[in-house]
Amino acid sequence: MLYQSLAIALAPGIAISLLIYWLDRREREPVRLLIRSFMLGVICTCFPLLVEGTAQQLGIGAGGGTLATAFFAFGIVGLSEELGKYFVLRYFAFPKAAFNEPFDGIVYSVMIGMGFATTENIVYVMQYGIGTGLVRMFISVPAHAAFAVLMGYYAGLAKFIPQHRKTLLFTGLFWAVAFHGAFDFFLLIGDSFFLVAASLLCLLIAIRLSVRAIKHHTEISERWNKRED
């Protein structure tokens, strides 16, 4: 049972990581950097745990009304988790010489996000069982991937448009936090069908935007490589 639980917890994050690696067809990133990005994503789970734990000790959390739950979902959970991933993307992956085309922003961001999501997944599966792992396989882990793609899309632009670097990096962080917060908010505010549906709608919109971002950066990177040639 333990091995089955671990397999279910690990499978979605690894599968999405392999998918994004496969999509990076023109000039794949060094595997060692991708593994480090994934592992740093694992480590950066410590930051939101500290922030969320402190917030709860101060009495800040879900269940205190709509505004309190919104603040917790967006300002505590969404911001701390995406900020932790952002720091790794910005200060580890972004300066690397291997980050040499716009699509690389998505690749590194997803690797970091999947390290984070996999760690979170293991904790939830060990705590609540295989059923939770199966639900998270199709909802929570893809959500982290979608948020990561949105952040990575703007990081990829920021790398090669230095005059707008700060604005683009902030925009990527903003949209990741916004979708993450909205996704969590509707789940935290109640358990009715409509609230769950609203959360899933946020996820579907984020996934659709992520697919567009991947397609757009794939095209940009192809043109970038032709220009370099």
C-alpha positions in Angstrom: 0.0 0.0 0.0 2.9 2.4 0.8 4.5 1.8 -2.6 1.2 2.3 -4.4 0.6 5.6 -2.5 4.1 6.8 -3.3 3.6 5.9 -7.0 0.3 7.8 -7.2 1.9 10.8 -5.5 5.0 10.8 -7.7 3.4 9.9 -11.1 1.6 13.1 -12.1 4.5 15.5 -11.4 7.0 13.3 -13.1 4.7 12.7 -16.1 4.1 16.5 -16.6 7.9 17.1 -16.2 8.6 14.5 -19.0 5.9 16.0 -21.2 7.3 19.5 -21.0 10.8 18.2 -21.6 9.5 16.4 -24.7 7.8 19.6 -25.9 11.2 21.4 -25.7 12.3 19.8 -29.0 14.6 22.4 -30.6 17.3 22.7 -27.9 16.6 20.8 -24.8 17.9 22.0 -21.4 20.7 20.2 -19.6 19.1 17.4 -17.6 21.2 18.3 -14.5 19.7 21.8 -14.5 16.2 20.4 -14.8 16.8 18.0 -11.9 18.2 20.8 -9.8 15.2 23.0 -10.7 12.9 20.1 -9.6 14.7 19.6 -6.4 14.7 23.3 -5.6 11.0 23.2 -6.2 10.9 20.5 -3.5 12.9 22.7 -1.1 10.9 25.9 -1.7 7.9 24.2 -0.1 9.4 25.2 3.2 8.7 28.9 2.6 4.9 28.7 2.2 4.7 26.2 5.1 6.4 28.8 7.3 4.1 31.6 6.1 0.9 29.6 6.2 1.8 28.2 9.6 2.5 31.6 11.0 -0.7 33.0 9.5 -2.8 30.2 11.2 -1.1 30.9 14.5 -2.2 34.5 14.2 -5.7 33.4 13.5 -5.6 34.0 9.8 -7.2 31.2 7.8 -10.2 29.9 5.9 -13.6 29.8 7.6 -13.6 33.4 8.9 -16.0 34.8 6.3 -15.7 35.6 2.6 -13.1 38.4 2.9 -10.9 36.5 5.4 -11.0 33.4 3.2 -10.2 35.5 0.2 -7.2 37.1 1.9 -6.0 33.6 3.0 -6.4 32.1 -0.4 -4.8 34.9 -2.4 -2.6 36.7 0.1 -1.3 33.8 2.1 -1.5 30.5 0.2 -1.4 31.7 -3.4 1.2 34.4 -2.8 3.5 32.4 -0.6 3.5 29.3 -2.8 4.0 31.1 -6.1 6.5 33.5 -4.6 8.6 30.5 -3.4 8.6 29.1 -6.9 9.3 32.5 -8.4 12.4 33.0 -6.3 13.9 29.8 -7.6 12.9 30.6 -11.2 14.3 34.2 -11.0 17.5 33.6 -9.1 18.5 30.1 -10.1 17.2 29.3 -13.6 16.8 32.8 -15.1 20.5 33.7 -15.1 21.7 30.4 -16.6 23.4 30.5 -20.0 21.3 27.5 -21.0 18.2 29.7 -20.6 18.7 30.9 -24.2 15.2 30.9 -25.8 11.8 32.1 -24.6 10.3 28.6 -24.2 13.0 27.8 -21.6 11.1 30.0 -19.2 8.2 27.6 -19.3 10.4 24.5 -19.0 12.2 25.7 -15.9 9.1 27.1 -14.3 7.2 23.8 -14.8 10.1 21.8 -13.4 10.2 23.9 -10.3 6.4 23.8 -10.0 6.3 20.0 -10.4 9.0 19.6 -7.6 6.7 21.7 -5.4 3.5 19.9 -6.4 5.1 16.5 -6.0 6.2 17.2 -2.5 2.8 18.6 -1.6 1.2 15.5 -3.2 3.3 13.1 -1.1 2.2 14.9 2.1 -1.5 14.8 1.2 -1.4 11.2 0.0 0.4 10.0 3.1 -2.1 11.9 5.2 -5.4 11.2 3.5 -4.8 8.1 1.3 -4.8 7.0 -2.3 -8.3 8.5 -3.0 -6.9 12.0 -2.4 -3.9 11.2 -4.6 -6.2 10.1 -7.5 -8.2 13.4 -7.2 -5.0 15.5 -7.0 -3.6 13.7 -10.0 -6.2 15.2 -12.2 -6.8 18.5 -10.5 -4.2 19.9 -8.1 -1.0 18.8 -9.9 -2.2 20.0 -13.3 -3.2 23.2 -11.6 0.3 23.8 -10.3 1.6 23.0 -13.9 -0.8 25.6 -15.4 0.2 28.3 -12.9 3.9 27.5 -13.6 3.4 27.8 -17.4 1.8 31.2 -17.0 4.7 32.4 -14.8 7.3 30.8 -17.1 5.7 32.4 -20.2 6.3 35.9 -18.9 9.8 34.9 -17.6 10.7 33.8 -21.1 9.6 37.1 -22.5 11.4 39.0 -19.7 14.7 37.2 -20.5 14.8 38.7 -24.0 13.0 42.0 -23.5 15.3 43.5 -20.9 13.7 47.0 -21.1 10.4 45.5 -19.7 12.0 42.8 -17.6 10.6 43.9 -14.2 7.1 44.4 -15.5 7.0 41.1 -17.3 8.4 39.1 -14.3 5.8 40.8 -12.1 3.0 40.0 -14.6 4.0 36.3 -14.6 3.9 36.2 -10.8 0.7 38.2 -10.7 -1.2 35.8 -12.9 0.1 32.7 -11.2 -1.0 34.1 -7.8 -4.4 35.2 -9.2 -5.3 31.9 -10.7 -3.9 29.9 -7.7 -5.8 32.1 -5.3 -9.0 31.9 -7.2 -8.7 28.1 -7.5 -8.2 27.7 -3.8 -10.7 30.4 -2.8 -13.7 28.6 -4.3 -12.6 25.3 -2.6 -12.1 26.9 0.8 -15.2 29.1 0.9 -17.6 26.0 0.8 -18.2 22.6 -0.6 -21.3 23.1 -2.8 -21.4 21.9 -6.3 -21.3 25.5 -7.7 -18.2 26.4 -5.8 -16.4 23.3 -6.8 -17.5 24.0 -10.4 -16.2 27.6 -10.1 -12.8 26.3 -8.9 -12.6 23.8 -11.8 -13.6 26.6 -14.2 -10.6 28.6 -13.0 -8.4 25.6 -13.6 -9.8 25.1 -17.1 -9.2 28.7 -18.0 -5.6 28.5 -16.7 -5.0 25.3 -18.6 -6.4 26.8 -21.8 -4.2 29.9 -21.4 -1.2 27.6 -20.7 -1.7 25.7 -23.9 -1.8 29.0 -25.8 1.3 30.1 -24.0 3.2 26.9 -24.9 2.2 27.2 -28.5 3.1 30.9 -28.7 6.5 30.3 -27.1 7.2 27.3 -29.3 6.7 29.5 -32.3 8.8 32.4 -30.9 11.6 30.0 -30.0 11.6 28.5 -33.5 11.9 32.0 -35.0 14.6 32.9 -32.4 16.7 29.8 -33.3 16.4 30.5 -37.0 17.6 34.1 -36.4 20.5 32.8 -34.3 21.4 30.4 -37.2 
